[in-house]
């Protein structure tokens, strides 16, 4: 399946902790609709999961025509491990999984692009328009991260990494121009950097540093966070006046993707903004597939 224009390549990374949440996120993806496109979903899986653990995901995918699912175990392919230190934002056992998306240019060998999605997000409508974004020579595309709302971080990103104001993206939703990434050598550079240098925000820092001159910003609707405010969007419109259309207030009222960043997980806390999107998807999934799991 090489460069099939009728297929969208989607990727998730997961370990045992995120397995149940990947089910819900993937279900929201499948039920949001895909038009006349096929979906090829690739799971990059930690070694604490086996094929039996993933069986519910494969059964779910088989219920949706035009959807194929496959799994890879990155750590079984190499003896190398990614580094971290005490500044890392994740626990040591989660560090390796965070970096799995760096293998996607290899896993989607020959494909032109893929869309990476974190497991702690829910999709509310079809993503074909996002997937078909004109990359115009850029390597990756994503939504501006919350760190860009704070002046100290803006200065640090510019002074230390040469990242333009507002161009540091969140890695929970990343559209990858795999063809350009391979041509630039960024796939190899990103892996080597992650193997040798610790980063606080792990793969997110690596992607932003390696592709700092090859980033396309996506409309905010494709990655809304629970703590987003209209004041934040106004700040970003002022920061990026040439791209102000990417940050309309309407994005917060009608998100295409909601990512529950940080501690704001609807399965772990009450009163999380946008939690209804997650709980509705969870209830629908359980109604349709829970009996199969129990059986």
Kinemage of the C-alpha trace (Angstrom):
@kinemage 1
@onewidth
@group {chain A} dominant
@subgroup {mainchain}
@vectorlist {calphas} color= white
{ca unk a 1} P 0.000 0.000 0.000
{ca unk a 2} L 2.275 2.785 -1.276
{ca unk a 3} L 1.209 6.385 -1.703
{ca unk a 4} L -2.448 5.467 -2.131
{ca unk a 5} L -4.334 8.785 -2.493
{ca unk a 6} L -7.488 7.098 -1.260
{ca unk a 7} L -5.912 6.076 2.066
{ca unk a 8} L -5.146 8.114 5.167
{ca unk a 9} L -2.236 6.813 7.255
{ca unk a 10} L -2.919 7.274 10.980
{ca unk a 11} L -0.567 6.410 13.856
{ca unk a 12} L -0.837 5.964 17.623
{ca unk a 13} L 1.792 5.091 20.251
{ca unk a 14} L 0.769 3.232 23.391
{ca unk a 15} L 1.723 1.168 26.411
{ca unk a 16} L -0.454 -0.806 28.804
{ca unk a 17} L -1.560 2.280 30.716
{ca unk a 18} L -2.834 3.984 27.565
{ca unk a 19} L -4.406 0.894 25.981
{ca unk a 20} L -7.991 1.587 27.202
{ca unk a 21} L -7.756 5.239 26.185
{ca unk a 22} L -6.391 4.363 22.746
{ca unk a 23} L -9.537 2.272 22.250
{ca unk a 24} L -11.763 5.276 22.896
{ca unk a 25} L -9.683 7.680 20.819
{ca unk a 26} L -9.546 5.233 17.924
{ca unk a 27} L -13.281 4.621 18.166
{ca unk a 28} L -13.907 8.378 17.939
{ca unk a 29} L -11.682 8.464 14.854
{ca unk a 30} L -13.552 5.609 13.180
{ca unk a 31} L -17.014 6.955 13.954
{ca unk a 32} L -16.227 10.573 13.066
{ca unk a 33} L -16.411 9.537 9.432
{ca unk a 34} L -13.856 9.284 6.645
{ca unk a 35} L -15.893 9.903 3.518
{ca unk a 36} L -14.699 7.720 0.659
{ca unk a 37} L -11.213 7.315 2.131
{ca unk a 38} L -9.640 4.198 3.573
{ca unk a 39} L -7.825 4.251 6.906
{ca unk a 40} L -4.532 2.510 7.570
{ca unk a 41} L -3.917 2.712 11.312
{ca unk a 42} L -0.514 1.789 12.709
{ca unk a 43} L 0.075 1.181 16.403
{ca unk a 44} L 3.589 1.637 17.815
{ca unk a 45} L 3.441 -0.551 20.907
{ca unk a 46} L 5.521 -0.887 24.067
{ca unk a 47} L 6.815 -4.283 25.113
{ca unk a 48} L 4.377 -4.513 28.021
{ca unk a 49} L 1.636 -5.338 25.480
{ca unk a 50} L 1.257 -8.382 23.252
{ca unk a 51} L -1.023 -9.373 20.374
{ca unk a 52} L -3.678 -10.736 22.729
{ca unk a 53} L -3.811 -7.399 24.555
{ca unk a 54} L -4.414 -5.626 21.256
{ca unk a 55} L -7.136 -8.016 20.088
{ca unk a 56} L -10.042 -5.673 21.026
{ca unk a 57} L -8.529 -2.964 18.841
{ca unk a 58} L -8.220 -5.335 15.895
{ca unk a 59} L -11.801 -6.553 16.357
{ca unk a 60} L -13.023 -2.967 16.439
{ca unk a 61} L -11.125 -2.055 13.268
{ca unk a 62} L -12.563 -5.073 11.468
{ca unk a 63} L -16.076 -3.692 12.023
{ca unk a 64} L -15.346 -0.605 9.914
{ca unk a 65} L -15.089 -1.176 6.130
{ca unk a 66} L -12.014 0.344 4.577
{ca unk a 67} L -10.013 0.249 7.815
{ca unk a 68} L -6.852 -1.787 8.307
{ca unk a 69} L -4.878 -2.027 11.547
{ca unk a 70} L -1.307 -3.125 12.137
{ca unk a 71} L 1.067 -3.102 15.105
{ca unk a 72} L 4.817 -2.656 15.492
{ca unk a 73} L 7.030 -3.063 18.556
{ca unk a 74} L 9.848 -0.488 18.095
{ca unk a 75} L 11.955 -1.646 21.043
{ca unk a 76} L 12.171 -5.153 19.586
{ca unk a 77} L 13.971 -3.720 16.568
{ca unk a 78} L 16.864 -2.007 18.343
{ca unk a 79} L 18.934 -2.276 21.504
{ca unk a 80} L 19.247 1.496 21.731
{ca unk a 81} L 17.200 3.455 24.253
{ca unk a 82} L 16.188 7.103 24.407
{ca unk a 83} L 17.666 9.163 27.225
{ca unk a 84} L 15.990 11.327 29.857
{ca unk a 85} L 16.912 13.128 33.063
{ca unk a 86} L 15.277 14.658 36.142
{ca unk a 87} L 13.799 17.537 34.096
{ca unk a 88} L 11.703 15.169 31.969
{ca unk a 89} L 7.941 15.719 32.044
{ca unk a 90} L 7.154 11.974 32.043
{ca unk a 91} L 8.012 9.024 34.253
{ca unk a 92} L 10.993 6.927 33.050
{ca unk a 93} L 8.804 4.030 31.915
{ca unk a 94} L 6.835 6.339 29.587
{ca unk a 95} L 9.841 8.001 27.965
{ca unk a 96} L 10.455 5.316 25.343
{ca unk a 97} L 6.814 5.301 24.193
{ca unk a 98} L 6.815 9.071 23.753
{ca unk a 99} L 9.604 8.767 21.208
{ca unk a 100} L 7.986 5.993 19.148
{ca unk a 101} L 6.574 8.500 16.652
{ca unk a 102} L 10.135 9.179 15.500
{ca unk a 103} L 10.058 5.740 13.841
{ca unk a 104} L 7.075 6.584 11.629
{ca unk a 105} L 9.096 7.551 8.523
{ca unk a 106} L 10.498 4.008 8.660
{ca unk a 107} L 7.269 2.241 9.593
{ca unk a 108} L 5.378 3.992 6.780
{ca unk a 109} L 8.152 3.209 4.318
{ca unk a 110} L 7.331 4.578 0.878
{ca unk a 111} L 4.279 6.527 2.048
{ca unk a 112} L 4.122 10.264 1.445
{ca unk a 113} L 2.493 11.343 4.716
{ca unk a 114} L 0.884 10.231 7.951
{ca unk a 115} L -1.063 11.767 10.803
{ca unk a 116} L 0.109 11.021 14.335
{ca unk a 117} L -2.462 11.198 17.164
{ca unk a 118} L -1.964 10.906 20.919
{ca unk a 119} L -4.190 8.491 22.817
{ca unk a 120} L -5.608 11.140 25.169
{ca unk a 121} L -7.643 12.909 22.527
{ca unk a 122} L -11.060 12.584 20.944
{ca unk a 123} L -12.033 13.326 17.336
{ca unk a 124} L -15.421 14.922 16.691
{ca unk a 125} L -15.545 15.161 12.881
{ca unk a 126} L -13.786 13.822 9.750
{ca unk a 127} L -10.094 14.641 9.422
{ca unk a 128} L -9.718 14.489 5.634
{ca unk a 129} L -9.239 18.263 5.353
{ca unk a 130} L -6.524 18.119 8.001
{ca unk a 131} L -4.845 15.165 6.333
{ca unk a 132} L -4.886 16.902 2.938
{ca unk a 133} L -3.264 20.103 4.243
{ca unk a 134} L -0.907 21.591 1.645
{ca unk a 135} L 2.500 21.081 3.237
{ca unk a 136} L 4.279 23.206 0.596
{ca unk a 137} L 7.686 21.707 1.365
{ca unk a 138} L 7.246 21.707 5.133
{ca unk a 139} L 8.157 18.560 7.110
{ca unk a 140} L 5.597 18.672 9.929
{ca unk a 141} L 2.395 20.515 10.767
{ca unk a 142} L 0.697 21.044 14.112
{ca unk a 143} L -1.119 23.490 16.369
{ca unk a 144} L 0.808 26.074 18.371
{ca unk a 145} L 1.555 24.764 21.868
{ca unk a 146} L 0.587 26.534 25.081
{ca unk a 147} L 4.249 27.284 25.825
{ca unk a 148} L 4.019 29.942 23.129
{ca unk a 149} L 1.555 31.862 25.298
{ca unk a 150} L 4.303 32.737 27.763
{ca unk a 151} L 6.910 35.349 26.919
{ca unk a 152} L 9.800 33.608 28.755
{ca unk a 153} L 9.286 30.491 26.654
{ca unk a 154} L 9.015 32.510 23.463
{ca unk a 155} L 12.378 34.114 24.190
{ca unk a 156} L 13.967 30.782 25.113
{ca unk a 157} L 12.697 29.065 21.975
{ca unk a 158} L 13.968 31.873 19.794
{ca unk a 159} L 17.328 32.384 21.512
{ca unk a 160} L 18.233 28.732 22.135
{ca unk a 161} L 16.671 26.900 19.198
{ca unk a 162} L 15.936 29.599 16.640
{ca unk a 163} L 12.213 28.848 16.611
{ca unk a 164} L 10.060 31.700 15.376
{ca unk a 165} L 7.426 33.203 17.669
{ca unk a 166} L 4.407 30.911 17.805
{ca unk a 167} L 5.965 28.142 15.713
{ca unk a 168} L 6.565 25.669 18.552
{ca unk a 169} L 3.836 23.070 18.031
{ca unk a 170} L 2.166 20.531 20.285
{ca unk a 171} L 3.136 16.984 19.321
{ca unk a 172} L -0.196 15.373 20.229
{ca unk a 173} L -1.454 15.980 16.688
{ca unk a 174} L 1.277 16.014 14.051
{ca unk a 175} L 0.857 15.765 10.303
{ca unk a 176} L 4.105 14.401 8.868
{ca unk a 177} L 5.321 14.983 5.341
{ca unk a 178} L 7.253 11.718 5.281
{ca unk a 179} L 8.665 12.274 1.810
{ca unk a 180} L 10.201 15.622 2.795
{ca unk a 181} L 11.345 14.298 6.182
{ca unk a 182} L 13.303 11.489 4.538
{ca unk a 183} L 14.746 13.789 1.874
{ca unk a 184} L 15.942 16.259 4.533
{ca unk a 185} L 17.535 13.558 6.681
{ca unk a 186} L 15.440 14.779 9.581
{ca unk a 187} L 14.291 11.262 10.449
{ca unk a 188} L 17.849 10.168 11.229
{ca unk a 189} L 18.750 13.442 12.928
{ca unk a 190} L 15.727 13.282 15.224
{ca unk a 191} L 16.511 9.732 16.360
{ca unk a 192} L 20.174 10.484 17.045
{ca unk a 193} L 19.284 13.607 18.994
{ca unk a 194} L 16.781 11.689 21.140
{ca unk a 195} L 19.268 8.877 21.782
{ca unk a 196} L 21.956 11.233 23.058
{ca unk a 197} L 20.342 14.313 24.636
{ca unk a 198} L 17.610 14.570 27.286
{ca unk a 199} L 14.697 16.917 26.653
{ca unk a 200} L 12.029 18.096 29.054
{ca unk a 201} L 9.220 17.677 26.526
{ca unk a 202} L 10.823 14.693 24.808
{ca unk a 203} L 9.669 14.043 21.242
{ca unk a 204} L 7.887 17.399 21.133
{ca unk a 205} L 11.145 19.244 21.770
{ca unk a 206} L 13.013 17.037 19.299
{ca unk a 207} L 10.493 17.525 16.488
{ca unk a 208} L 10.370 21.272 17.002
{ca unk a 209} L 14.137 21.608 17.120
{ca unk a 210} L 14.953 19.397 14.137
{ca unk a 211} L 12.225 20.838 11.897
{ca unk a 212} L 12.243 24.403 13.217
{ca unk a 213} L 12.412 25.855 9.688
{ca unk a 214} L 10.015 23.289 8.240
{ca unk a 215} L 6.872 23.698 10.395
{ca unk a 216} L 3.409 24.544 9.113
{ca unk a 217} L 0.864 25.762 11.642
{ca unk a 218} L -2.576 24.158 11.661
{ca unk a 219} L -5.904 25.770 12.620
{ca unk a 220} L -6.571 25.650 16.347
{ca unk a 221} L -9.690 23.524 15.834
{ca unk a 222} L -7.425 20.516 15.240
{ca unk a 223} L -6.002 20.558 18.783
{ca unk a 224} L -8.098 22.261 21.440
{ca unk a 225} L -6.971 21.934 25.081
{ca unk a 226} L -9.259 21.962 28.150
{ca unk a 227} L -7.654 25.109 29.554
{ca unk a 228} L -7.770 27.131 26.320
{ca unk a 229} L -9.392 30.562 26.630
{ca unk a 230} L -10.507 33.187 24.150
{ca unk a 231} L -7.835 35.476 25.599
{ca unk a 232} L -5.224 32.922 24.523
{ca unk a 233} L -6.494 32.959 20.954
{ca unk a 234} L -6.451 36.747 20.925
{ca unk a 235} L -2.822 36.636 22.079
{ca unk a 236} L -1.910 34.235 19.277
{ca unk a 237} L -3.692 36.378 16.684
{ca unk a 238} L -1.537 39.294 17.820
{ca unk a 239} L 1.583 37.153 17.843
{ca unk a 240} L 0.953 35.809 14.340
{ca unk a 241} L -1.046 38.522 12.513
{ca unk a 242} L -0.400 36.947 9.101
{ca unk a 243} L -1.992 33.719 10.370
{ca unk a 244} L -4.728 35.160 12.574
{ca unk a 245} L -7.371 33.096 10.762
{ca unk a 246} L -5.916 29.975 12.406
{ca unk a 247} L -7.108 31.093 15.839
{ca unk a 248} L -10.804 32.037 15.690
{ca unk a 249} L -12.814 32.062 18.908
{ca unk a 250} L -15.182 29.612 17.217
{ca unk a 251} L -12.504 26.912 17.454
{ca unk a 252} L -13.206 26.577 21.173
{ca unk a 253} L -16.941 26.133 20.636
{ca unk a 254} L -16.671 23.615 17.811
{ca unk a 255} L -13.384 21.673 18.043
{ca unk a 256} L -12.482 18.935 15.578
{ca unk a 257} L -10.019 17.424 18.062
{ca unk a 258} L -9.832 17.841 21.825
{ca unk a 259} L -6.611 16.756 23.522
{ca unk a 260} L -6.713 16.333 27.301
{ca unk a 261} L -3.194 17.538 28.022
{ca unk a 262} L -1.377 17.327 31.336
{ca unk a 263} L -3.448 16.237 34.309
{ca unk a 264} L -6.752 17.201 32.692
{ca unk a 265} L -7.925 13.661 31.944
{ca unk a 266} L -11.712 13.104 31.856
{ca unk a 267} L -11.252 9.530 33.074
{ca unk a 268} L -9.334 10.689 36.166
{ca unk a 269} L -11.071 13.900 37.231
{ca unk a 270} L -14.477 15.547 37.213
{ca unk a 271} L -15.357 18.886 35.699
{ca unk a 272} L -12.715 18.764 32.971
{ca unk a 273} L -13.736 21.104 30.118
{ca unk a 274} L -14.895 19.195 27.037
{ca unk a 275} L -15.210 15.996 29.089
{ca unk a 276} L -18.603 15.258 27.475
{ca unk a 277} L -16.891 14.533 24.138
{ca unk a 278} L -14.787 11.841 25.778
{ca unk a 279} L -17.552 10.330 27.883
{ca unk a 280} L -19.947 10.205 24.924
{ca unk a 281} L -17.353 8.322 22.855
{ca unk a 282} L -16.616 6.014 25.768
{ca unk a 283} L -20.285 5.161 26.302
{ca unk a 284} L -20.830 4.534 22.597
{ca unk a 285} L -17.775 2.293 22.432
{ca unk a 286} L -18.838 0.275 25.469
{ca unk a 287} L -22.370 -0.133 24.150
{ca unk a 288} L -21.077 -1.532 20.866
{ca unk a 289} L -17.982 -3.503 21.883
{ca unk a 290} L -17.880 -4.139 25.633
{ca unk a 291} L -19.796 -7.424 25.370
{ca unk a 292} L -17.203 -8.691 22.896
{ca unk a 293} L -14.388 -7.882 25.315
{ca unk a 294} L -16.168 -9.566 28.209
{ca unk a 295} L -16.792 -12.613 26.065
